[in-house]
Amino acid sequence: AQKSRQTPSQAPWQAPGRLLGQRSRVAAALALLLLVPACGKNPETQAASLLREVDRALSQQQWEAAEKKAQEAANLPKLSEGTRDQAKLKLEQARSEQQALKLYQKFVGHASTDHDIAVGSWKDMPESSYYRQLARPEFDRIRASYVDDHLERAKSAHFNGRCDDAKHELQLVLDVDAQNRKAMELNKAACGKDKKAE
């Protein structure tokens, strides 16, 4: 009887064409996966990620880190105007807080020794600043003394005919205590030549 011929199955190394084709497809797929994030990442997605980092840094009072990330977000190409404006606002906030920190340090350094310098520093801090809120309790503590001091100066200037000095002192009082009754009454009272005319 004639033996039937059996075709042996081909081992992988015996089918180079098929294996090469598979490797090429895998390599192409990997290259595509690597290329898409590098070249096609949406700037809005990048900005959103950066702005989350900015918010985290701001919440931890890391102003310089926040400024750096906000600047990076604002400089992204092909970014919508709305997102760019948002990044710029956070950039301004980070820079503003860095300036407010210097004013706060000046405030703390003079709160016990020179109320004029301390109150002036507090007034220069932006109203929304973290440091203005931090300084509020100490400011409230020294405000009464500051107001009394400038009211006395205003009275002295007023009754000695130094009307411009009196107005200046009264304005300092009203800047920190807008409803101060004594300051408002003295501000309405005649001074200098007007007083003599009465």
Phi, psi and omega per residue, in radians:
A1 nan 2.480 -3.092
Q2 -1.472 2.235 3.138
K3 -1.211 2.349 3.092
S4 -1.272 2.494 3.134
R5 -1.492 2.271 3.094
Q6 -1.904 2.295 3.122
T7 -1.556 2.010 -3.125
P8 -1.103 2.506 3.097
S9 -1.181 2.497 -3.090
Q10 -1.418 2.310 3.041
A11 -1.327 2.794 -3.121
P12 -0.915 -0.702 -3.117
W13 -1.265 -0.154 3.111
Q14 -1.653 0.000 3.099
A15 -2.232 1.142 -3.057
P16 -1.074 -0.580 -3.106
G17 -1.125 -0.797 -3.122
R18 -1.148 -0.786 -3.120
L19 -1.117 -0.711 -3.137
L20 -1.108 -0.671 3.128
G21 -1.129 -0.708 3.121
Q22 -1.130 -0.764 3.136
R23 -1.093 -0.668 -3.136
S24 -1.126 -0.728 -3.138
R25 -1.149 -0.729 3.119
V26 -1.103 -0.768 -3.138
A27 -1.103 -0.704 3.140
A28 -1.142 -0.706 -3.140
A29 -1.142 -0.723 3.114
L30 -1.123 -0.726 3.139
A31 -1.092 -0.689 -3.140
L32 -1.151 -0.721 3.131
L33 -1.109 -0.657 3.133
L34 -1.289 -0.575 -3.037
L35 -1.350 -0.652 -3.057
V36 -1.093 -0.848 3.120
P37 -1.099 -0.601 -3.070
A38 -1.256 -0.703 -3.004
C39 -1.831 -0.412 -2.987
G40 -2.030 0.307 -3.101
K41 -1.203 2.281 -3.107
N42 -1.148 2.198 -3.134
P43 -1.070 -0.518 3.109
E44 -1.156 -0.654 3.101
T45 -1.160 -0.746 3.094
Q46 -1.064 -0.788 -3.119
A47 -1.105 -0.729 3.134
A48 -1.054 -0.716 3.118
S49 -1.147 -0.761 3.138
L50 -1.139 -0.720 -3.110
L51 -1.200 -0.508 3.022
R52 -1.137 -0.696 3.084
E53 -1.135 -0.661 3.104
V54 -1.074 -0.828 -3.135
D55 -1.066 -0.684 3.127
R56 -1.126 -0.754 3.140
A57 -1.158 -0.701 3.117
L58 -1.106 -0.703 -3.128
S59 -1.168 -0.363 -3.140
Q60 -1.827 0.210 -3.138
Q61 1.007 0.570 3.072
Q62 -1.681 1.326 -2.961
W63 -1.136 -0.720 -3.102
E64 -1.159 -0.716 3.100
A65 -1.126 -0.710 3.114
A66 -1.107 -0.726 3.130
E67 -1.084 -0.755 -3.113
K68 -1.093 -0.818 -3.119
K69 -1.204 -0.663 3.133
A70 -1.167 -0.674 3.093
Q71 -1.131 -0.693 3.112
E72 -1.095 -0.728 3.124
A73 -1.165 -0.743 -3.109
A74 -1.144 -0.453 -3.092
N75 -1.573 -0.020 -3.139
L76 -1.102 2.363 3.110
P77 -1.294 2.710 3.055
K78 1.004 0.653 3.132
L79 -1.698 2.495 3.123
S80 -1.125 2.666 -3.111
E81 -1.094 -0.654 -3.141
G82 -1.075 -0.798 3.137
T83 -1.195 -0.671 3.123
R84 -1.131 -0.707 3.103
D85 -1.107 -0.676 3.108
Q86 -1.088 -0.758 3.117
A87 -1.114 -0.690 -3.139
K88 -1.161 -0.647 3.107
L89 -1.115 -0.724 3.117
K90 -1.209 -0.578 3.077
L91 -1.114 -0.785 3.111
E92 -1.106 -0.682 3.120
Q93 -1.088 -0.785 -3.138
A94 -1.091 -0.732 3.130
R95 -1.199 -0.687 3.135
S96 -1.097 -0.706 -3.134
E97 -1.200 -0.539 3.080
Q98 -1.144 -0.671 3.078
Q99 -1.227 -0.688 3.132
A100 -1.112 -0.583 3.102
L101 -1.052 -0.737 3.121
K102 -1.108 -0.724 3.112
L103 -1.157 -0.660 3.115
Y104 -1.116 -0.748 3.120
Q105 -1.091 -0.654 3.088
K106 -1.173 -0.717 3.106
F107 -1.039 -0.890 -3.116
V108 -1.071 -0.672 -3.106
G109 -1.179 -0.376 -3.079
H110 -2.061 -0.035 -3.067
A111 -1.027 -0.522 -3.097
S112 -1.737 -0.133 -3.038
T113 -2.144 -0.602 -3.094
D114 -2.504 1.697 -3.073
H115 -1.159 -0.514 3.128
D116 -1.102 -0.816 3.136
I117 -1.176 -0.735 -3.120
A118 -1.091 -0.844 -3.119
V119 -1.167 -0.670 3.092
G120 -1.061 -0.701 3.111
S121 -1.163 -0.705 3.131
W122 -1.116 -0.739 -3.139
K123 -1.131 -0.529 -3.118
D124 -1.357 -0.276 3.105
M125 -1.261 2.408 3.059
P126 -0.990 2.489 -3.079
E127 -1.030 -0.560 -3.104
S128 -1.531 0.018 -3.051
S129 -1.149 2.495 3.036
Y130 -1.009 -0.701 -3.046
Y131 -1.320 -0.510 3.064
R132 -1.137 -0.707 3.096
Q133 -1.180 -0.642 3.129
L134 -1.148 -0.607 -3.104
A135 -1.461 -0.212 -3.024
R136 -0.918 -0.850 -3.111
P137 -1.024 -0.748 -3.141
E138 -1.224 -0.643 3.086
F139 -1.080 -0.789 3.124
D140 -1.057 -0.576 -3.121
R141 -1.208 -0.696 -3.064
I142 -1.609 -0.179 -3.048
R143 -1.084 -0.739 -3.114
A144 -1.038 -0.770 3.118
S145 -1.121 -0.723 3.119
Y146 -1.088 -0.781 -3.135
V147 -1.116 -0.824 -3.141
D148 -1.042 -0.731 -3.126
D149 -1.079 -0.809 -3.092
H150 -1.339 -0.451 3.015
L151 -1.144 -0.721 3.104
E152 -1.115 -0.715 3.098
R153 -1.124 -0.702 3.136
A154 -1.114 -0.758 3.125
K155 -1.082 -0.780 3.134
S156 -1.065 -0.799 3.139
A157 -1.152 -0.688 -3.102
H158 -1.111 -0.859 -3.068
F159 -1.340 -0.191 3.061
N160 -1.803 0.184 3.055
G161 1.356 0.178 3.098
R162 -1.602 1.325 -2.966
C163 -1.142 -0.701 3.138
D164 -1.113 -0.714 3.105
D165 -1.120 -0.695 -3.141
A166 -1.104 -0.778 3.131
K167 -1.091 -0.702 3.126
H168 -1.087 -0.800 -3.129
E169 -1.141 -0.682 3.119
L170 -1.156 -0.632 3.124
Q171 -1.153 -0.648 3.079
L172 -1.058 -0.690 3.107
V173 -1.156 -0.851 -3.072
L174 -1.178 -0.417 3.105
D175 -1.122 -0.530 -3.106
V176 -1.935 -0.167 3.132
D177 -2.588 1.357 -2.968
A178 -1.080 -0.396 -3.100
Q179 -1.842 0.360 -3.115
N180 -1.155 2.016 -3.021
R181 -1.140 -0.759 -3.129
K182 -1.082 -0.722 -3.138
A183 -1.150 -0.712 -3.126
M184 -1.182 -0.662 3.121
E185 -1.169 -0.772 -3.132
L186 -1.182 -0.558 3.138
N187 -1.165 -0.513 3.140
K188 -1.492 -0.355 -3.079
A189 -1.199 2.573 3.128
A190 -1.169 2.567 -3.090
C191 -2.392 2.549 3.019
G192 1.055 -2.191 -3.097
K193 -1.071 -0.646 -3.141
D194 -1.112 -0.627 -3.130
K195 -1.217 -0.705 3.129
K196 -1.157 -0.575 -3.125
A197 -1.165 -0.431 3.108
E198 -1.254 nan nan
